């Protein structure tokens, strides 16, 4: 899965510039260059922004006014992209790119696309940024140039103070629309996880059918064909073949039942999460205590995710934990729409489990994050493992 979406915030540890040093190091030089080029960048952005606003404002009473304004704001977005790149290279400010505007087809037509472009908050914040930048660009250029010529012993301290103001302006005016943008990026990433998971499940089902029940049914058809040929000339051999075919039918039925249970067990549909988890616990190689405390059954999708999460965790307990016992607890907290379904699976095994890349636990964590869930693992060496999972609660 792709890396999570993050937006830098003022004061965050990973975005904080290195401490100031009296000597002109690489960081101080970058900050000085940034302040010196502020003036030409600010002048170009100011001239474009004022011209665009004046022209489109004057033509707003005509039919071409709004389309020109939308095009001008789209170009302002590109100015914001250039400023973010400059701040990233020279100031080390990591600001995520805003979500691109949808095209006319995705927006539902020309006029919805036009209206979305006219009221684009990212573009309007860039317009504000370019308007306030000119006086600041003149000031920073002057101070940086004078400091470079006559105040170079204290220049790193001066450039740091001025650059911090620039960092603040970039984060405040050129960042994405905070929560909404982060949510869009998370949903786009989670959608990819869901699609990949569904495709992997379909491949697994196809492989199980091809290698298991289908192969047995083919062998069964061939055996019955041979028995039919020998029925008159060698009844005893034909009877033996029919007995063997009967055994193959039983095995094929068992494999189909196991496959159906892996897709969606009948006991979960008929009797709910308590009975289904008790059934899973009975097949575990260690004793498992199950406690399900739910006032009502959750939605079928939530119930299914909870079932398969516990099922896979108990398989890990059987195969890897070396435990003498385990427990499964399921309960609900809060009420809709903020309610959560909580799952805790613990064992007294060897511990040491983690969300390392490629592990089964990492796959479970990705699946739960794709549905707004939370997955936590506490597994100190030699002290057992406690896995806690949360899912958003939805009633039936």
N, C-alpha and C positions, 0 to 999 in steps of 0.2 A: 504494500500500500504506500501511496505517496505520503510525503511528510505532511504533518498537520499545519493548518493555516495559523499564522501568528502575526500580530501587528505590534510593533515596538511601541512602548509607552515611555514617557519621560521618567528618567530615574531607574529604569530597569537595569539589572546588573549586566546583562549581555550586550547592552547598547551604550554603556557608559564609556566615554573616551578615556584613554590612559592619562595618568597624572601629568601635570605640567612640569617641564624641566627648563631651567634657564637657557641651556644651549638649544640652538635651532635644530631640532630633530626632524624626522620625516613627517610626523604628525603636524608639527608646527608649520612646516613648509606648506603642507597641503591646506591647512587652515588659512595661511596667508594668501595662497593662490586663490582660494575660494573667495576671500574677501576682496581681492583685487579685481576678479572677473565679475563680481556682483554688479558693478556699474554697467558694463555693456549688456549683460543679460537682462538686468532690470530695465534699462532704457529700451531695449528691443521689445520686451514684454509689455511695458507700459504703453509704448506707441501703438503696438498692435491692439491692445485691449481697449484703449480709448477710441481708436479709429473704428474698431468693430462695434462697440457699444453705440457710438455716435451715428454711424451709418445705418445699422440695423434699427436703432431707435427712430431715426428720421423716416425710415421706410416701413415702419411697423403698421402704418395705416394702409399700406398697399398689399397686394397679393404676394409679393416676393419678400416682404419683411420678415415673417416668421421663418420661412425656409432658410433665409440668409442668417438669421440669428442662430438657428439650430446648427448650421454649418460652422458659423463662427465659434460657437461653444464647443463643438467637436474639435476644432483646431486648438482651442484653449486647453482641452484635455491633453493634447500632445505637448503643449508647453509645460503642463504639469508633469508629464512623463519625463521630459528633458530635465526639469529641475530636480526631480527625485533621483534621476541617474547621477546628476552632478553632486548632489548631497551624499549619495551612496559612495561615490568614488573619493571625494575630497573630505567629507566630514564623517564618514562611517555610519551614517544614519540609514538604518534598514527599514524602509517603509514599503509595505506591500502595494502592488499595483491594484487600482480599483477594478471591479468587474466591468468588462466592456459592455457598452450599450447593445441591445439586440438590434438586428437589422430590421428593415420594414416587414419582411416575411414573418420573422419570429415575433415581432411586436403586434402583429395582427392587422397590418395595413400601413399605408403611408401616413395617415393622420395620427394614429396612435404613436407611430415612431417619431413623428414630428413633435408631438406634445411631450414625449419622454425626453427628447433632446433639448427642448426649450426649458424644461424644469429640472434638468440634470443637476443635482446638488454638487457633484464632484466638479463639474465645469464652472459653476458659479463660485465655488470656493477658490478655484484657480484664478478666476477673474479678480476676486478680492485680493488674493495673494499678489498678483501682478500690479495692482493699483497701489498697494502700500509698500511695495518693494523699492520704488524709485528713490524716495528720500533716504531710505535705509541704505540703498546701494551707494548713493553719493557719500553718505557718512562713512560707511565701512571702507570704501575705496580710499577716501582721504586719510582716514586714521591709519590704515594698513600701509599706505605709501609713505606717510610721514614717519611712522614707526620703523619701517624698513630702512629709511635713510638716516634717521637721527636717534631713534629710541630702541635700536635693536637689542640691547641687553634685557629689556623688559617686554620685548615684542611677543614672546610666547604667551605671557599672561594676558596681554591685551587681546591678541587674536583668539585666545580661548574664551574670553568673556563675550566678545562679539560673535564668535562662532556658535556659542551656546544659544544666543538669541536666534540665530539662523536655524539651528536645530529645532528649537521650539516652534518657530513659524512653519517649518516644513511639516512637522508632526501634526500641528494644529490645523493647517489649511490644506495640506496635500495628501493627508492620509485617507484611506477609504472611509466609508460611512460606518465606521466602528462595528457595532453589533450586527447590523444587517449584512454588511459585507462579509464579516467573519462567518455568519450563519450560512450565507450563500456558498462560500468556499467549502465549509464543512459538508454541506449537503451534496455538493458536486463530488467531493472526495468519497463520501459515504455511498453515493449512488454507484460509483465504480466498484466499491467493495461488494455491494449487494449483487451487481451484475456478475462479477467474477465468481462469487460464492455460488450463485445459482447455476452458472455454467459448469463449475466443478462438480456440483451435486448431480447434475444431469449426466455428466460423463461417468461419474461413479455408478449411477443406476444402470446406465447402458452397459458398462463393463461387467457389473455383477450379473445382469441378465444374460449377457453373451457368454460369459465364462461359467456360469452356474446353471440356472434352470434351463436355459436354451440348449446347452450342450447335453444335459440329461434328457431332455425331451427328444432331441435328435437321436440319441442312443436308444431311447425307448421305442421310437418309431421303427428304427432298424431292427431291433430285437423282436418286436411284434411281427414285422414283415417276415423274418426268418421263421418265427414260430408258426405263422400261417402256412408257409411252404412245407414245413415238416409235420403239420397237423395230421395228415392222412398216412404218410409213410412211416413216421416215428412219433407216435402220440406221447411217449414218455419224455423224449427230448423237447417236444413242443411244450409240454406242461412245465418242464424245468425252466424253459425260456420265459413262459408267462409268469412264473413265480419271480424270476429275476426282474422282469419288467415291472411287476407289482412293487418290488422293493425300490426300483428307480422312481416310480411314481411318488412313493412316500417321501423319498429324499427331495424330489423336485418340489413337492408341496411344502416341505419344511423350509427349503431355501426361499420359496416365494413368500411364505409367512414372515421369515426373517427380513426379507427385503421390504415387504409392506410395513413391518414394524419400524424399519429404519426410515421410511418415508413419513409415515404418520401412524402411530400405533392405534389400534381400535379401542384399547382400554382408555386412552387419553380422551378420545371423542366421547365415549360412553359414560365414563365414571369420573373423569377429571384428573387433576394434577396429583392429588394424594395417592389414588390407586395406581396411577401410571408410574410415579416415582417409587412406590413400594415394589412394583414389579421389577423395575430396573435394579433396585437395591438387592432384591432376592437373587439376581444373577451375578452380583459382584462376588469376587473371591474372598472378601473379608466381611465380617458382620457390619451392617450399616443400620444406624438408627435414623428413622425418617420422621420429621415433625413438620407438618404443613398446617399453618394457621391462617386461613383465608376466609373472610366473611362471605365471599361469593367467588364464582369462577371468573377469571379475567377473560379478555377477548381471545379468540382462538389463536390468533397470530402470536400474542404474548405468551399464551400457555404453551404453544409449540416450541418457541424459542427457549423458554425456561426448561422444558422437558429435555430437549437435546443438549442444553448446556450442562445440566446435572448428569445426563447419561454419559457425555464425553468425559466429564470430570471423574466420574466413578470408574470409567475404563482406565483412566490414568492412575487412579488409586490401585486398581487391580494389577496393572502392568509394571508400574514404576515406583510406587511409594514404599513398598516393603512394610506396610502398616498391619497392625493387629486389629484395628477397628476404625470406623469412620462414621460421620454423622452428616445428615442433610437437613437444613432448616430453611423453610420458606414462609415468608410473612409479608404483610402489606403495611406501608406507612403512608400517612396523609390521605387526602381525598382528591378526586379528579378536579381540575386537570393536572394538579401537581403531585398526585399520588405516585408511589413507586412500589414495585414488586422486588423484594430483596431475597437473595439466595445466598446461603452460606454453606459451603462444603468443606469439612475439616477432616483430617486424619492424623494419626500419631506415628507416621512413618519417618523416613530418613530426612525429609525436607530437601532443601536445595533447589526447588523448582523455581523457574523464572520465565519472563516473557522474552526470552532470547529469540532472535530472528529464526524463522522456520519451525519453531516448536508448535505443538498443538495448542498450548495455552495462548500463544501469540495469535493464532488463527481465531480462537474464541474471542479474544479481546477485540480484534478487528470486527468480527460479526456483531458484537454487542454495541460497539461504538457506531456502527452503521445504522442502528435503530435508536440512537440517543441513550444507549446504555453505558454502564460503568463496570469495569472489570479490574479487581485488585487482587494481588497475590502476596501473601505474607508467608515466607517459607524459609526460616533460618535453618542452617545445617544441623541435623540431628534433633530437631524440635518439632517435626511435623509440618503440615501445610494447611493454611486456611485461605480459601478462595472466596471472595465476596463479589457478587454480581448484582447489579441493579438494572431494572428495566422500567420504562414508563408504564404506569398502570392504565389500562383501558378496560372498561366493563363490557360485558357482552351486550 
